[in-house]
């Protein structure tokens, strides 16, 4: 596919700041890659003189691989804001006033610290609310973190453990670039700056760009696809960029993804926008032809709706595979009835957003071991490995070890051995002994961690601790060890591996199954067939947004994003349950664009299917659920059971979807 006229203009634009408003499916990533190639081939820029900031690590890898394939060159500075910040701070650690061996705190690290502080300060807010507040304040360049006692102590604990959280990466980079000699160094280094998904930048990221860039910048984005204001993204940065950088503006409006009726539906939704960037609304034009009109259907309740969707999916088979189909929902709880119905219909599906591989307990333990080797001052990782691998060292034992701490928990442990009880001392000694080879040769982490696993009898520990799913956990560990070998083959140091784990985006497993996910999770994806159920007031738009224009307009953009995920077929449905009204956004779409044939029928189809309860279940039974995995039945009431899953989640589920777990032969 050659570049169209507007894409070509964007690629060859040079000498002045440029804002590219890229409509959904308009080939913006392709345009960005061609622009990088153009600068290297035609403008003589070296690969390490181009800074390419992307929204995900996956996009950064795609660009790097393309440049290597077409030009045989390595694009050194391509990554997310956070990964670029990490890289610069590692180079300038001394100027930034950071320890040389600092590392990035993951979600579990920050959660453990904040839980203790919330308790200490008597905070009544939820953990998620406190984290959001801290992130917002750190992104406010005018806020002094010392003014908030909880944040000040949180920062002290992080620094004591030589850790930065994700917001710190941005704040520390911003403070670093305020130093004139550092700013000039990187302004000279980066001859051109490209920023993808610019509409999702927050305040401090915009300020960082202002410090780094002059006329040598191009940002690509679409404020109409900004659906992360709740994560502090600022779509108004599009307006600020145009005004403060005096930027030229180009629009990419030819859509290579969807058919005409789908795009005209999306255009109609956006044209009703009431916010102040109407000049940046692209009018999408299809290059794929007319296609079928989007379907709108109404149902009595969510069960009838779900049954219709499952039947429609089966009708589509032959022309499409299961993996070509997505069901996009506004809020997670909607998936419950859909999941039950798909299960009953025998339709394979994947609920996107399950526990990440690196977040599994058996993997987190080994990551903590690696983090402790790379940073012996990391108290959180030390506590985790002691609690799991060492017997007889409780809170008192940890206090004894703490008295010997002088920058290394491993050294402190060795010095405290004689002061611990016999059981704790022996267990801790054996643990340290197993750790020594890895500590002495961290560059051989892929081999030495495998030796550690064997030395401490990790597989036996997992088999004893998790009697029902130990085989799956051992397979996960083996997969992790294989991945370390792959990292090592690619030249990754231990520090690189830990950074990749901390910074990497969540990658979903592929498979021939229907994808069931929130609209937020679907951003950046595309599917031949898309269903958008429960298009009702209070759901989309969400009830919390109804009183605020900005929030309501973000709901509109969310709907737009959902529509533009569809390539060939789009099904939009709603129910009349509890006298709900259809979404106001549906009325923004001219009827001529929609297939409303079902409303002209005298009688609506009715689908009724019964679920057969599993009456053998009792409290205490170990069960497995197709989506949520393994868990324990807490109680059974009628046809429903309350189950606590290994993820920690508790759910009330119809017993038809729960199966007793059989104990493998030979396992007690």
Secondary structure, 3 states (H helix, E strand, C coil): CCCCHHHHHHHHCCCCCEEEEECCCCCHHHHHHHHHHHHHHCCCCCHHHEEEEECCHHHHHHHHHHHHHHHCCCCCCEEEHHHHHHHHHHHCCCCCCCCCCCEECCHHHHHHHHHHHHHHCCCCCCHHHHHHHHHHHHHCCCCCHHHCHHHHHHHHHHHHCCEECHHHHHHHHHHHHCCHHHHHHHHHHCCEEEECCHHHCCHHHHHHHHHHCCCCEEEEECHHHCCCHHHCCCCCHHHHHHHHCCCEEEEECEECCCCHHHHHHHHHHHHCCCCCCHHHCCCCEECCCCCCCEEEEEECCHHHHHHHHHHHHHHHECCECHHHEEEEECCHHHHHHHHHHHHHCCCCEEECCCCCHHHCHHHHHHHHHHHHHHCCCCHHHHHHHHHHHCCCCCHHHHHHHHCCCCCCHHHHHHHHHHHCCHHHHHHHHHHHHHHHHHHHCHHHHHHHHHHHHHHCCHHHHHHHHCCCCHHHHHHHHHHHHHHHHHHHHCCCCHHHHHHHHHHCCCCCCCCCCEEEEEHHHHCCCCEEEEEECCCECEECCEHHHCCCHHHHHHHHHHHHHHHCCEEEEEEEEEECHHHCCECCCHHHCCHHHEECHHHHCCCCCCCCCCCCCCCCCCCCCEEEECCCEEEEEEEEECCEEEEEECCCCEEEEEHHHCEECCCCCCCC
